[in-house]
Amino acid sequence: MGATKQVGLNMSTALYKKLKKLADDNGQTTTYVLEQAAEHYIRYVAPTQNTVRPEFMAHVRKSMKKNDKLLQLLAK
């Protein structure tokens, strides 16, 4: 691993608890899980953001936020 940079970030308490539980359940550190998430975002998500019109993505995000509870129930 290369050089590291200490960062501070603000995250919702609920999201942090989920992240911490996931890391603990898998015998990993929260730092490791965050690094993996950032790497995945940089490699796979960010490059696709330019292929979809920003107006469409804004609508999708608004819709997902509006229907978050329904999506969680359907996921179970």
HTML snippet that shows the backbone in 3Dmol.js (N, CA, C, O; Angstrom):
<script src="https://3Dmol.org/build/3Dmol-min.js"></script>
<div id="view" style="width:600px;height:400px;position:relative"></div>
<script>
const pdb = `
ATOM      1  N   MET A   1       0.847  -1.180   0.000  1.00  0.00           N
ATOM      2  CA  MET A   1       0.000   0.000   0.000  1.00  0.00           C
ATOM      3  C   MET A   1       0.885   1.233   0.000  1.00  0.00           C
ATOM      4  O   MET A   1       1.948   1.237   0.621  1.00  0.00           O
ATOM      5  N   GLY A   2       0.457   2.275  -0.689  1.00  0.00           N
ATOM      6  CA  GLY A   2       1.240   3.500  -0.787  1.00  0.00           C
ATOM      7  C   GLY A   2       1.028   4.395   0.416  1.00  0.00           C
ATOM      8  O   GLY A   2       0.531   3.969   1.458  1.00  0.00           O
ATOM      9  N   ALA A   3       1.411   5.620   0.248  1.00  0.00           N
ATOM     10  CA  ALA A   3       1.249   6.609   1.309  1.00  0.00           C
ATOM     11  C   ALA A   3      -0.237   6.786   1.622  1.00  0.00           C
ATOM     12  O   ALA A   3      -1.100   6.573   0.771  1.00  0.00           O
ATOM     13  N   THR A   4      -0.504   7.172   2.833  1.00  0.00           N
ATOM     14  CA  THR A   4      -1.897   7.388   3.229  1.00  0.00           C
ATOM     15  C   THR A   4      -2.107   8.843   3.596  1.00  0.00           C
ATOM     16  O   THR A   4      -1.153   9.574   3.864  1.00  0.00           O
ATOM     17  N   LYS A   5      -3.355   9.251   3.605  1.00  0.00           N
ATOM     18  CA  LYS A   5      -3.744  10.609   3.966  1.00  0.00           C
ATOM     19  C   LYS A   5      -4.882  10.496   4.967  1.00  0.00           C
ATOM     20  O   LYS A   5      -5.908   9.880   4.676  1.00  0.00           O
ATOM     21  N   GLN A   6      -4.712  11.075   6.124  1.00  0.00           N
ATOM     22  CA  GLN A   6      -5.775  11.055   7.120  1.00  0.00           C
ATOM     23  C   GLN A   6      -6.823  12.086   6.730  1.00  0.00           C
ATOM     24  O   GLN A   6      -6.500  13.239   6.446  1.00  0.00           O
ATOM     25  N   VAL A   7      -8.078  11.659   6.719  1.00  0.00           N
ATOM     26  CA  VAL A   7      -9.174  12.555   6.356  1.00  0.00           C
ATOM     27  C   VAL A   7     -10.230  12.523   7.445  1.00  0.00           C
ATOM     28  O   VAL A   7     -10.378  11.532   8.160  1.00  0.00           O
ATOM     29  N   GLY A   8     -10.941  13.589   7.555  1.00  0.00           N
ATOM     30  CA  GLY A   8     -12.094  13.643   8.446  1.00  0.00           C
ATOM     31  C   GLY A   8     -13.318  13.839   7.578  1.00  0.00           C
ATOM     32  O   GLY A   8     -13.286  14.620   6.627  1.00  0.00           O
ATOM     33  N   LEU A   9     -14.375  13.153   7.885  1.00  0.00           N
ATOM     34  CA  LEU A   9     -15.580  13.344   7.094  1.00  0.00           C
ATOM     35  C   LEU A   9     -16.802  13.308   7.985  1.00  0.00           C
ATOM     36  O   LEU A   9     -16.801  12.714   9.063  1.00  0.00           O
ATOM     37  N   ASN A  10     -17.818  13.947   7.514  1.00  0.00           N
ATOM     38  CA  ASN A  10     -19.101  13.933   8.220  1.00  0.00           C
ATOM     39  C   ASN A  10     -20.019  12.981   7.480  1.00  0.00           C
ATOM     40  O   ASN A  10     -20.188  13.075   6.264  1.00  0.00           O
ATOM     41  N   MET A  11     -20.605  12.070   8.222  1.00  0.00           N
ATOM     42  CA  MET A  11     -21.472  11.058   7.645  1.00  0.00           C
ATOM     43  C   MET A  11     -22.665  10.921   8.577  1.00  0.00           C
ATOM     44  O   MET A  11     -22.535  11.091   9.789  1.00  0.00           O
ATOM     45  N   SER A  12     -23.809  10.617   8.021  1.00  0.00           N
ATOM     46  CA  SER A  12     -24.976  10.437   8.883  1.00  0.00           C
ATOM     47  C   SER A  12     -24.700   9.298   9.865  1.00  0.00           C
ATOM     48  O   SER A  12     -24.030   8.320   9.531  1.00  0.00           O
ATOM     49  N   THR A  13     -25.218   9.441  11.054  1.00  0.00           N
ATOM     50  CA  THR A  13     -25.011   8.427  12.093  1.00  0.00           C
ATOM     51  C   THR A  13     -25.549   7.077  11.646  1.00  0.00           C
ATOM     52  O   THR A  13     -24.910   6.047  11.863  1.00  0.00           O
ATOM     53  N   ALA A  14     -26.715   7.078  11.027  1.00  0.00           N
ATOM     54  CA  ALA A  14     -27.323   5.811  10.587  1.00  0.00           C
ATOM     55  C   ALA A  14     -26.447   5.118   9.543  1.00  0.00           C
ATOM     56  O   ALA A  14     -26.256   3.903   9.595  1.00  0.00           O
ATOM     57  N   LEU A  15     -25.921   5.891   8.601  1.00  0.00           N
ATOM     58  CA  LEU A  15     -25.070   5.303   7.578  1.00  0.00           C
ATOM     59  C   LEU A  15     -23.779   4.776   8.187  1.00  0.00           C
ATOM     60  O   LEU A  15     -23.314   3.700   7.811  1.00  0.00           O
ATOM     61  N   TYR A  16     -23.197   5.516   9.119  1.00  0.00           N
ATOM     62  CA  TYR A  16     -21.973   5.055   9.772  1.00  0.00           C
ATOM     63  C   TYR A  16     -22.214   3.750  10.533  1.00  0.00           C
ATOM     64  O   TYR A  16     -21.380   2.845  10.494  1.00  0.00           O
ATOM     65  N   LYS A  17     -23.340   3.654  11.216  1.00  0.00           N
ATOM     66  CA  LYS A  17     -23.642   2.422  11.957  1.00  0.00           C
ATOM     67  C   LYS A  17     -23.734   1.226  11.013  1.00  0.00           C
ATOM     68  O   LYS A  17     -23.254   0.138  11.335  1.00  0.00           O
ATOM     69  N   LYS A  18     -24.352   1.427   9.849  1.00  0.00           N
ATOM     70  CA  LYS A  18     -24.443   0.347   8.856  1.00  0.00           C
ATOM     71  C   LYS A  18     -23.058  -0.034   8.353  1.00  0.00           C
ATOM     72  O   LYS A  18     -22.735  -1.215   8.224  1.00  0.00           O
ATOM     73  N   LEU A  19     -22.244   0.977   8.070  1.00  0.00           N
ATOM     74  CA  LEU A  19     -20.885   0.751   7.605  1.00  0.00           C
ATOM     75  C   LEU A  19     -20.075  -0.007   8.650  1.00  0.00           C
ATOM     76  O   LEU A  19     -19.388  -0.974   8.322  1.00  0.00           O
ATOM     77  N   LYS A  20     -20.152   0.421   9.896  1.00  0.00           N
ATOM     78  CA  LYS A  20     -19.416  -0.202  10.990  1.00  0.00           C
ATOM     79  C   LYS A  20     -19.852  -1.653  11.178  1.00  0.00           C
ATOM     80  O   LYS A  20     -19.012  -2.534  11.359  1.00  0.00           O
ATOM     81  N   LYS A  21     -21.154  -1.904  11.136  1.00  0.00           N
ATOM     82  CA  LYS A  21     -21.669  -3.274  11.292  1.00  0.00           C
ATOM     83  C   LYS A  21     -21.183  -4.159  10.151  1.00  0.00           C
ATOM     84  O   LYS A  21     -20.755  -5.290  10.378  1.00  0.00           O
ATOM     85  N   LEU A  22     -21.249  -3.651   8.937  1.00  0.00           N
ATOM     86  CA  LEU A  22     -20.777  -4.415   7.782  1.00  0.00           C
ATOM     87  C   LEU A  22     -19.306  -4.769   7.941  1.00  0.00           C
ATOM     88  O   LEU A  22     -18.910  -5.913   7.721  1.00  0.00           O
ATOM     89  N   ALA A  23     -18.504  -3.792   8.320  1.00  0.00           N
ATOM     90  CA  ALA A  23     -17.074  -4.031   8.506  1.00  0.00           C
ATOM     91  C   ALA A  23     -16.840  -5.063   9.609  1.00  0.00           C
ATOM     92  O   ALA A  23     -16.075  -6.010   9.424  1.00  0.00           O
ATOM     93  N   ASP A  24     -17.493  -4.881  10.743  1.00  0.00           N
ATOM     94  CA  ASP A  24     -17.327  -5.817  11.864  1.00  0.00           C
ATOM     95  C   ASP A  24     -17.758  -7.227  11.489  1.00  0.00           C
ATOM     96  O   ASP A  24     -17.077  -8.201  11.808  1.00  0.00           O
ATOM     97  N   ASP A  25     -18.902  -7.326  10.805  1.00  0.00           N
ATOM     98  CA  ASP A  25     -19.422  -8.641  10.417  1.00  0.00           C
ATOM     99  C   ASP A  25     -18.468  -9.379   9.482  1.00  0.00           C
ATOM    100  O   ASP A  25     -18.453 -10.610   9.445  1.00  0.00           O
ATOM    101  N   ASN A  26     -17.670  -8.619   8.727  1.00  0.00           N
ATOM    102  CA  ASN A  26     -16.752  -9.227   7.762  1.00  0.00           C
ATOM    103  C   ASN A  26     -15.302  -9.220   8.240  1.00  0.00           C
ATOM    104  O   ASN A  26     -14.387  -9.535   7.478  1.00  0.00           O
ATOM    105  N   GLY A  27     -15.101  -8.858   9.507  1.00  0.00           N
ATOM    106  CA  GLY A  27     -13.748  -8.849  10.047  1.00  0.00           C
ATOM    107  C   GLY A  27     -12.846  -7.814   9.390  1.00  0.00           C
ATOM    108  O   GLY A  27     -11.642  -8.024   9.246  1.00  0.00           O
ATOM    109  N   GLN A  28     -13.440  -6.704   8.997  1.00  0.00           N
ATOM    110  CA  GLN A  28     -12.694  -5.649   8.320  1.00  0.00           C
ATOM    111  C   GLN A  28     -12.756  -4.371   9.143  1.00  0.00           C
ATOM    112  O   GLN A  28     -13.540  -4.264  10.086  1.00  0.00           O
ATOM    113  N   THR A  29     -11.927  -3.410   8.781  1.00  0.00           N
ATOM    114  CA  THR A  29     -11.992  -2.102   9.432  1.00  0.00           C
ATOM    115  C   THR A  29     -12.904  -1.195   8.627  1.00  0.00           C
ATOM    116  O   THR A  29     -13.137  -1.421   7.439  1.00  0.00           O
ATOM    117  N   THR A  30     -13.415  -0.167   9.286  1.00  0.00           N
ATOM    118  CA  THR A  30     -14.248   0.792   8.555  1.00  0.00           C
ATOM    119  C   THR A  30     -13.408   1.505   7.497  1.00  0.00           C
ATOM    120  O   THR A  30     -13.911   1.840   6.424  1.00  0.00           O
ATOM    121  N   THR A  31     -12.146   1.735   7.793  1.00  0.00           N
ATOM    122  CA  THR A  31     -11.264   2.374   6.807  1.00  0.00           C
ATOM    123  C   THR A  31     -11.167   1.523   5.547  1.00  0.00           C
ATOM    124  O   THR A  31     -11.255   2.043   4.434  1.00  0.00           O
ATOM    125  N   TYR A  32     -10.986   0.227   5.719  1.00  0.00           N
ATOM    126  CA  TYR A  32     -10.888  -0.672   4.569  1.00  0.00           C
ATOM    127  C   TYR A  32     -12.168  -0.626   3.734  1.00  0.00           C
ATOM    128  O   TYR A  32     -12.105  -0.539   2.507  1.00  0.00           O
ATOM    129  N   VAL A  33     -13.321  -0.685   4.389  1.00  0.00           N
ATOM    130  CA  VAL A  33     -14.591  -0.679   3.665  1.00  0.00           C
ATOM    131  C   VAL A  33     -14.770   0.646   2.921  1.00  0.00           C
ATOM    132  O   VAL A  33     -15.214   0.655   1.773  1.00  0.00           O
ATOM    133  N   LEU A  34     -14.428   1.762   3.567  1.00  0.00           N
ATOM    134  CA  LEU A  34     -14.529   3.066   2.901  1.00  0.00           C
ATOM    135  C   LEU A  34     -13.580   3.148   1.707  1.00  0.00           C
ATOM    136  O   LEU A  34     -13.955   3.669   0.657  1.00  0.00           O
ATOM    137  N   GLU A  35     -12.360   2.640   1.857  1.00  0.00           N
ATOM    138  CA  GLU A  35     -11.411   2.646   0.744  1.00  0.00           C
ATOM    139  C   GLU A  35     -11.942   1.827  -0.425  1.00  0.00           C
ATOM    140  O   GLU A  35     -11.834   2.243  -1.578  1.00  0.00           O
ATOM    141  N   GLN A  36     -12.515   0.662  -0.130  1.00  0.00           N
ATOM    142  CA  GLN A  36     -13.068  -0.183  -1.188  1.00  0.00           C
ATOM    143  C   GLN A  36     -14.238   0.515  -1.881  1.00  0.00           C
ATOM    144  O   GLN A  36     -14.367   0.454  -3.103  1.00  0.00           O
ATOM    145  N   ALA A  37     -15.081   1.171  -1.099  1.00  0.00           N
ATOM    146  CA  ALA A  37     -16.222   1.890  -1.669  1.00  0.00           C
ATOM    147  C   ALA A  37     -15.746   3.034  -2.565  1.00  0.00           C
ATOM    148  O   ALA A  37     -16.283   3.239  -3.653  1.00  0.00           O
ATOM    149  N   ALA A  38     -14.738   3.774  -2.107  1.00  0.00           N
ATOM    150  CA  ALA A  38     -14.201   4.880  -2.906  1.00  0.00           C
ATOM    151  C   ALA A  38     -13.578   4.355  -4.194  1.00  0.00           C
ATOM    152  O   ALA A  38     -13.787   4.920  -5.267  1.00  0.00           O
ATOM    153  N   GLU A  39     -12.820   3.283  -4.084  1.00  0.00           N
ATOM    154  CA  GLU A  39     -12.194   2.684  -5.273  1.00  0.00           C
ATOM    155  C   GLU A  39     -13.246   2.229  -6.269  1.00  0.00           C
ATOM    156  O   GLU A  39     -13.105   2.466  -7.468  1.00  0.00           O
ATOM    157  N   HIS A  40     -14.298   1.579  -5.788  1.00  0.00           N
ATOM    158  CA  HIS A  40     -15.383   1.127  -6.659  1.00  0.00           C
ATOM    159  C   HIS A  40     -16.049   2.318  -7.345  1.00  0.00           C
ATOM    160  O   HIS A  40     -16.324   2.281  -8.544  1.00  0.00           O
ATOM    161  N   TYR A  41     -16.303   3.366  -6.579  1.00  0.00           N
ATOM    162  CA  TYR A  41     -16.953   4.559  -7.143  1.00  0.00           C
ATOM    163  C   TYR A  41     -16.081   5.181  -8.230  1.00  0.00           C
ATOM    164  O   TYR A  41     -16.566   5.512  -9.311  1.00  0.00           O
ATOM    165  N   ILE A  42     -14.799   5.337  -7.937  1.00  0.00           N
ATOM    166  CA  ILE A  42     -13.883   5.952  -8.900  1.00  0.00           C
ATOM    167  C   ILE A  42     -13.761   5.107 -10.169  1.00  0.00           C
ATOM    168  O   ILE A  42     -13.727   5.641 -11.278  1.00  0.00           O
ATOM    169  N   ARG A  43     -13.696   3.792  -9.996  1.00  0.00           N
ATOM    170  CA  ARG A  43     -13.479   2.900 -11.134  1.00  0.00           C
ATOM    171  C   ARG A  43     -14.737   2.645 -11.959  1.00  0.00           C
ATOM    172  O   ARG A  43     -14.676   2.616 -13.188  1.00  0.00           O
ATOM    173  N   TYR A  44     -15.885   2.457 -11.288  1.00  0.00           N
ATOM    174  CA  TYR A  44     -17.074   2.007 -12.015  1.00  0.00           C
ATOM    175  C   TYR A  44     -18.215   3.012 -12.083  1.00  0.00           C
ATOM    176  O   TYR A  44     -18.922   3.065 -13.090  1.00  0.00           O
ATOM    177  N   VAL A  45     -18.409   3.795 -11.056  1.00  0.00           N
ATOM    178  CA  VAL A  45     -19.564   4.685 -11.026  1.00  0.00           C
ATOM    179  C   VAL A  45     -19.266   6.019 -11.700  1.00  0.00           C
ATOM    180  O   VAL A  45     -19.999   6.436 -12.597  1.00  0.00           O
ATOM    181  N   ALA A  46     -18.212   6.684 -11.282  1.00  0.00           N
ATOM    182  CA  ALA A  46     -17.896   8.015 -11.800  1.00  0.00           C
ATOM    183  C   ALA A  46     -17.783   8.050 -13.326  1.00  0.00           C
ATOM    184  O   ALA A  46     -18.301   8.976 -13.949  1.00  0.00           O
ATOM    185  N   PRO A  47     -17.121   7.070 -13.943  1.00  0.00           N
ATOM    186  CA  PRO A  47     -17.015   7.135 -15.413  1.00  0.00           C
ATOM    187  C   PRO A  47     -18.362   7.096 -16.128  1.00  0.00           C
ATOM    188  O   PRO A  47     -18.482   7.598 -17.246  1.00  0.00           O
ATOM    189  N   THR A  48     -19.359   6.515 -15.508  1.00  0.00           N
ATOM    190  CA  THR A  48     -20.665   6.419 -16.167  1.00  0.00           C
ATOM    191  C   THR A  48     -21.523   7.652 -15.943  1.00  0.00           C
ATOM    192  O   THR A  48     -22.548   7.821 -16.602  1.00  0.00           O
ATOM    193  N   GLN A  49     -21.118   8.513 -15.025  1.00  0.00           N
ATOM    194  CA  GLN A  49     -21.930   9.690 -14.716  1.00  0.00           C
ATOM    195  C   GLN A  49     -22.018  10.653 -15.897  1.00  0.00           C
ATOM    196  O   GLN A  49     -22.992  11.399 -16.003  1.00  0.00           O
ATOM    197  N   ASN A  50     -21.041  10.655 -16.770  1.00  0.00           N
ATOM    198  CA  ASN A  50     -21.055  11.551 -17.916  1.00  0.00           C
ATOM    199  C   ASN A  50     -21.869  11.017 -19.079  1.00  0.00           C
ATOM    200  O   ASN A  50     -22.133  11.750 -20.032  1.00  0.00           O
ATOM    201  N   THR A  51     -22.271   9.756 -19.021  1.00  0.00           N
ATOM    202  CA  THR A  51     -23.011   9.176 -20.131  1.00  0.00           C
ATOM    203  C   THR A  51     -24.512   9.391 -20.003  1.00  0.00           C
ATOM    204  O   THR A  51     -25.258   9.139 -20.949  1.00  0.00           O
ATOM    205  N   VAL A  52     -24.953   9.850 -18.856  1.00  0.00           N
ATOM    206  CA  VAL A  52     -26.373  10.089 -18.624  1.00  0.00           C
ATOM    207  C   VAL A  52     -26.560  11.578 -18.375  1.00  0.00           C
ATOM    208  O   VAL A  52     -25.790  12.201 -17.643  1.00  0.00           O
ATOM    209  N   ARG A  53     -27.585  12.135 -18.988  1.00  0.00           N
ATOM    210  CA  ARG A  53     -27.834  13.562 -18.807  1.00  0.00           C
ATOM    211  C   ARG A  53     -28.038  13.879 -17.332  1.00  0.00           C
ATOM    212  O   ARG A  53     -28.754  13.151 -16.644  1.00  0.00           O
ATOM    213  N   PRO A  54     -27.430  14.943 -16.834  1.00  0.00           N
ATOM    214  CA  PRO A  54     -27.551  15.314 -15.421  1.00  0.00           C
ATOM    215  C   PRO A  54     -28.996  15.507 -14.984  1.00  0.00           C
ATOM    216  O   PRO A  54     -29.349  15.191 -13.848  1.00  0.00           O
ATOM    217  N   GLU A  55     -29.839  16.027 -15.884  1.00  0.00           N
ATOM    218  CA  GLU A  55     -31.260  16.232 -15.536  1.00  0.00           C
ATOM    219  C   GLU A  55     -31.943  14.902 -15.240  1.00  0.00           C
ATOM    220  O   GLU A  55     -32.753  14.798 -14.319  1.00  0.00           O
ATOM    221  N   PHE A  56     -31.609  13.896 -16.026  1.00  0.00           N
ATOM    222  CA  PHE A  56     -32.188  12.572 -15.816  1.00  0.00           C
ATOM    223  C   PHE A  56     -31.719  11.981 -14.490  1.00  0.00           C
ATOM    224  O   PHE A  56     -32.518  11.444 -13.723  1.00  0.00           O
ATOM    225  N   MET A  57     -30.404  12.085 -14.225  1.00  0.00           N
ATOM    226  CA  MET A  57     -29.875  11.552 -12.972  1.00  0.00           C
ATOM    227  C   MET A  57     -30.476  12.272 -11.773  1.00  0.00           C
ATOM    228  O   MET A  57     -30.739  11.642 -10.748  1.00  0.00           O
ATOM    229  N   ALA A  58     -30.698  13.575 -11.879  1.00  0.00           N
ATOM    230  CA  ALA A  58     -31.328  14.329 -10.789  1.00  0.00           C
ATOM    231  C   ALA A  58     -32.731  13.797 -10.540  1.00  0.00           C
ATOM    232  O   ALA A  58     -33.146  13.650  -9.390  1.00  0.00           O
ATOM    233  N   HIS A  59     -33.458  13.509 -11.607  1.00  0.00           N
ATOM    234  CA  HIS A  59     -34.809  12.952 -11.468  1.00  0.00           C
ATOM    235  C   HIS A  59     -34.762  11.563 -10.831  1.00  0.00           C
ATOM    236  O   HIS A  59     -35.581  11.251  -9.968  1.00  0.00           O
ATOM    237  N   VAL A  60     -33.817  10.734 -11.247  1.00  0.00           N
ATOM    238  CA  VAL A  60     -33.684   9.388 -10.690  1.00  0.00           C
ATOM    239  C   VAL A  60     -33.372   9.470  -9.196  1.00  0.00           C
ATOM    240  O   VAL A  60     -33.985   8.769  -8.391  1.00  0.00           O
ATOM    241  N   ARG A  61     -32.418  10.328  -8.828  1.00  0.00           N
ATOM    242  CA  ARG A  61     -32.051  10.459  -7.413  1.00  0.00           C
ATOM    243  C   ARG A  61     -33.237  10.953  -6.581  1.00  0.00           C
ATOM    244  O   ARG A  61     -33.471  10.464  -5.475  1.00  0.00           O
ATOM    245  N   LYS A  62     -33.981  11.921  -7.115  1.00  0.00           N
ATOM    246  CA  LYS A  62     -35.153  12.440  -6.405  1.00  0.00           C
ATOM    247  C   LYS A  62     -36.195  11.333  -6.233  1.00  0.00           C
ATOM    248  O   LYS A  62     -36.789  11.196  -5.163  1.00  0.00           O
ATOM    249  N   SER A  63     -36.411  10.558  -7.274  1.00  0.00           N
ATOM    250  CA  SER A  63     -37.373   9.470  -7.219  1.00  0.00           C
ATOM    251  C   SER A  63     -36.937   8.398  -6.228  1.00  0.00           C
ATOM    252  O   SER A  63     -37.753   7.886  -5.461  1.00  0.00           O
ATOM    253  N   MET A  64     -35.644   8.057  -6.243  1.00  0.00           N
ATOM    254  CA  MET A  64     -35.149   7.034  -5.323  1.00  0.00           C
ATOM    255  C   MET A  64     -35.268   7.504  -3.879  1.00  0.00           C
ATOM    256  O   MET A  64     -35.629   6.726  -2.996  1.00  0.00           O
ATOM    257  N   LYS A  65     -34.967   8.763  -3.643  1.00  0.00           N
ATOM    258  CA  LYS A  65     -35.071   9.297  -2.289  1.00  0.00           C
ATOM    259  C   LYS A  65     -36.532   9.267  -1.835  1.00  0.00           C
ATOM    260  O   LYS A  65     -36.836   8.911  -0.697  1.00  0.00           O
ATOM    261  N   LYS A  66     -37.416   9.645  -2.740  1.00  0.00           N
ATOM    262  CA  LYS A  66     -38.842   9.670  -2.433  1.00  0.00           C
ATOM    263  C   LYS A  66     -39.366   8.263  -2.127  1.00  0.00           C
ATOM    264  O   LYS A  66     -40.233   8.092  -1.271  1.00  0.00           O
ATOM    265  N   ASN A  67     -38.842   7.276  -2.818  1.00  0.00           N
ATOM    266  CA  ASN A  67     -39.336   5.901  -2.682  1.00  0.00           C
ATOM    267  C   ASN A  67     -38.386   5.000  -1.899  1.00  0.00           C
ATOM    268  O   ASN A  67     -38.447   3.777  -2.020  1.00  0.00           O
ATOM    269  N   ASP A  68     -37.515   5.597  -1.105  1.00  0.00           N
ATOM    270  CA  ASP A  68     -36.505   4.831  -0.379  1.00  0.00           C
ATOM    271  C   ASP A  68     -37.115   3.756   0.516  1.00  0.00           C
ATOM    272  O   ASP A  68     -36.644   2.619   0.523  1.00  0.00           O
ATOM    273  N   LYS A  69     -38.149   4.100   1.262  1.00  0.00           N
ATOM    274  CA  LYS A  69     -38.765   3.126   2.167  1.00  0.00           C
ATOM    275  C   LYS A  69     -39.342   1.952   1.374  1.00  0.00           C
ATOM    276  O   LYS A  69     -39.178   0.798   1.768  1.00  0.00           O
ATOM    277  N   LEU A  70     -40.007   2.239   0.272  1.00  0.00           N
ATOM    278  CA  LEU A  70     -40.567   1.183  -0.564  1.00  0.00           C
ATOM    279  C   LEU A  70     -39.445   0.297  -1.111  1.00  0.00           C
ATOM    280  O   LEU A  70     -39.572  -0.928  -1.112  1.00  0.00           O
ATOM    281  N   LEU A  71     -38.364   0.897  -1.568  1.00  0.00           N
ATOM    282  CA  LEU A  71     -37.247   0.120  -2.087  1.00  0.00           C
ATOM    283  C   LEU A  71     -36.663  -0.785  -1.008  1.00  0.00           C
ATOM    284  O   LEU A  71     -36.299  -1.927  -1.288  1.00  0.00           O
ATOM    285  N   GLN A  72     -36.570  -0.284   0.227  1.00  0.00           N
ATOM    286  CA  GLN A  72     -36.048  -1.100   1.332  1.00  0.00           C
ATOM    287  C   GLN A  72     -36.976  -2.267   1.621  1.00  0.00           C
ATOM    288  O   GLN A  72     -36.513  -3.382   1.862  1.00  0.00           O
ATOM    289  N   LEU A  73     -38.272  -2.024   1.600  1.00  0.00           N
ATOM    290  CA  LEU A  73     -39.231  -3.107   1.854  1.00  0.00           C
ATOM    291  C   LEU A  73     -39.173  -4.155   0.744  1.00  0.00           C
ATOM    292  O   LEU A  73     -39.241  -5.353   1.016  1.00  0.00           O
ATOM    293  N   LEU A  74     -39.048  -3.711  -0.487  1.00  0.00           N
ATOM    294  CA  LEU A  74     -38.980  -4.648  -1.609  1.00  0.00           C
ATOM    295  C   LEU A  74     -37.687  -5.460  -1.579  1.00  0.00           C
ATOM    296  O   LEU A  74     -37.655  -6.601  -2.039  1.00  0.00           O
ATOM    297  N   ALA A  75     -36.634  -4.875  -1.043  1.00  0.00           N
ATOM    298  CA  ALA A  75     -35.350  -5.572  -0.984  1.00  0.00           C
ATOM    299  C   ALA A  75     -35.358  -6.724   0.006  1.00  0.00           C
ATOM    300  O   ALA A  75     -34.537  -7.635  -0.096  1.00  0.00           O
ATOM    301  N   LYS A  76     -36.270  -6.694   0.953  1.00  0.00           N
ATOM    302  CA  LYS A  76     -36.323  -7.755   1.977  1.00  0.00           C
ATOM    303  C   LYS A  76     -36.922  -8.983   1.448  1.00  0.00           C
ATOM    304  O   LYS A  76     -37.043  -9.972   2.171  1.00  0.00           O
TER     305      LYS A  76
END
`;
const viewer = $3Dmol.createViewer("view");
viewer.addModel(pdb, "pdb");
viewer.setStyle({}, {cartoon: {color: "spectrum"}});
viewer.zoomTo();
viewer.render();
</script>
